[in-house]
């Protein structure tokens, strides 16, 4: 049996627009949701992560430099700076806070958009399978899916298309294509190598029912074997 630190570390994984936030917000208070509530908290926990995991921190940031692609007229330096200063610090901060919470409460703690989402954000080329393990770490994954048309419809409703506002429609179309391609590569790798560490839910159904199923599984997590 894995230690509680491994059993209790959960993160959602899915493409933008599938409904990750909706599911997270539908979980009851019995499941600890790890959130960063202020800029000060983000900075503090970001540096906690850097201090505890300096090699991983460097690995993540070096990958941003190596594997970012500007896709045409987009500024490479602007893109790298965007990745380094937006999503990456808050994900690492949430991860540090999650580790501290789990050690304290010894119960499941979930973060929305963890290291696998960071991997999606980092790579603008095909994700090497050899890199997945470094981003997966000891986490267990809640894989959330929905069909492509529903995903796009939800993004249109909320009027939020990642990076389009900063880099334009032409960049976004190429970025979204590569994002989806890498998402499939990661999911196939997880299915082939870590299916026992992954829950999968299609979000076309009642989100409250899905959230309840997730809660019931996480509350029995101490029975999981690998």
C-alpha angles and dihedrals in degrees: 000000000000121000119264090254089063096039095050101045107099133167134178119239129191144109121286111278100026093110107262094145092048091054093046091051090050095058115104125242090261089080117063112234112198113219135166107231104187144015090252091054091048092053093045096050092040090060090044088058092046091051094048097040108026095154093051090045091055091043093054094047095044088053090055089056095044101042105036117110124192097213101218122318096002113117110251092207092049090050094049091048090050092053094045096049105034122039099009099061094047094048092050090046091052090048092053092047091048092054091051093047094049092051089052103042101025090215134109117290123188131203124195110228107009134174095309089057087049087055091053090050093048104050120071090170129056108301111244110234088224089067097054094079092056091055096039093055109161096326128128115220133228101200112203120193141175133169119277097250093051091047092052091045091053091049090051091051093053091038092225122132113168113250095350092111092053102036107022138243096290092056092043094056092054092041093050091049092053091042091057092045092053092044090058092046091053094045092050090050091051092049091050098043111017109024090135090062096052137080117196127202132174109219098211089095133071105308092209091057090048091049090051091052090051091049093051092050094046092048088057094044094118088072093061117114128190 
